[in-house]
Each structure stands twice: as structure tokens, then as C-alpha cells.
Amino acid sequence: MNATGLIDLKLVVASLVYSGLGLVVFVVAFVLLDLLTPKVQVWKEICEKQNMALAIFLGAVAIGIALIIASAIHG
């Protein structure tokens, strides 16, 4: 244990770096998904047309991407 406290600064910095990296990868994956579906304007379909099926699908994709990123970062 560190004499200055219970939390080691190196671990906090590593957690913040990996969290930022995970968020960047997550956003890039969603932008890539949006670019791969040019015929469907995803946000317009969800917000204006209230397409519930597409919203559920994107939620499932978000959970899947998050699990993959978390597994890759955690090791």
C-alpha cells in the first residue's frame, strides 16, 4: 500500500487513459456504422420517424461494441 493513500496515482491515470481510449473506439465504431449504411439516415429514422426497431438494434450494437472494447482493454 502506498503511504500517501489507498489509491495509487498511476492506476488512476491508467484507468482514465483506457476509459478515454474506449470512448474514442466506441464513437469511431458508431460513425463507421453510420457510414456503412448510406441509404438509412440513422438518427433521422430514430428521432423523426421514431423507428423503434432500429433503436433497439442500435442499442444492441452499442452493448456489443461496449463488451468487445471492455474485453479488449481488460485483457
C-alpha positions in Angstrom: 0.0 0.0 0.0 1.2 3.5 -0.8 2.0 5.7 2.2 0.1 8.6 0.7 -3.2 6.9 0.5 -5.2 3.9 -0.7 -5.2 4.8 -4.4 -2.1 4.8 -6.5 -2.0 7.7 -8.9 -0.5 5.5 -11.7 -3.6 3.3 -11.6 -6.0 6.3 -11.7 -4.2 7.7 -14.7 -4.2 4.3 -16.5 -7.9 4.0 -15.8 -8.6 7.4 -17.3 -6.5 6.7 -20.3 -8.2 3.4 -21.0 -11.6 4.9 -20.4 -10.8 7.7 -23.0 -9.5 5.1 -25.4 -12.6 3.0 -25.0 -14.9 6.0 -25.7 -12.9 7.0 -28.8 -13.2 3.5 -30.2 -16.9 3.4 -29.4 -17.5 6.7 -31.2 -15.5 5.6 -34.2 -17.5 2.3 -34.4 -20.8 4.2 -34.4 -19.5 6.6 -37.1 -18.4 3.7 -39.1 -21.8 2.0 -38.7 -23.4 5.2 -39.9 -21.1 5.4 -42.9 -21.7 1.8 -43.9 -25.5 2.4 -44.1 -25.7 5.3 -46.5 -29.3 4.6 -47.6 -30.6 4.8 -44.0 -30.2 8.1 -42.1 -30.0 6.5 -38.7 -30.6 9.5 -36.4 -33.4 10.8 -38.7 -35.1 7.4 -38.6 -34.9 7.2 -34.8 -35.8 10.8 -33.9 -38.2 11.9 -36.6 -39.8 8.7 -37.7 -39.5 7.1 -34.3 -38.3 3.7 -35.7 -38.3 1.6 -32.6 -36.9 -1.5 -34.3 -33.8 0.5 -35.4 -33.4 2.0 -32.0 -33.4 -1.4 -30.4 -31.0 -2.7 -33.0 -28.6 0.2 -32.3 -28.9 -0.4 -28.6 -27.9 -4.0 -29.1 -25.0 -2.9 -31.3 -23.9 -0.4 -28.6 -23.9 -3.1 -25.9 -22.0 -5.5 -28.2 -19.3 -2.9 -29.1 -19.0 -1.9 -25.4 -18.5 -5.5 -24.4 -15.9 -6.1 -27.1 -14.0 -2.9 -26.1 -14.2 -3.8 -22.4 -12.8 -7.3 -23.0 -10.0 -6.0 -25.2 -9.0 -3.4 -22.7 -9.3 -5.6 -19.6 -7.4 -8.4 -21.3 
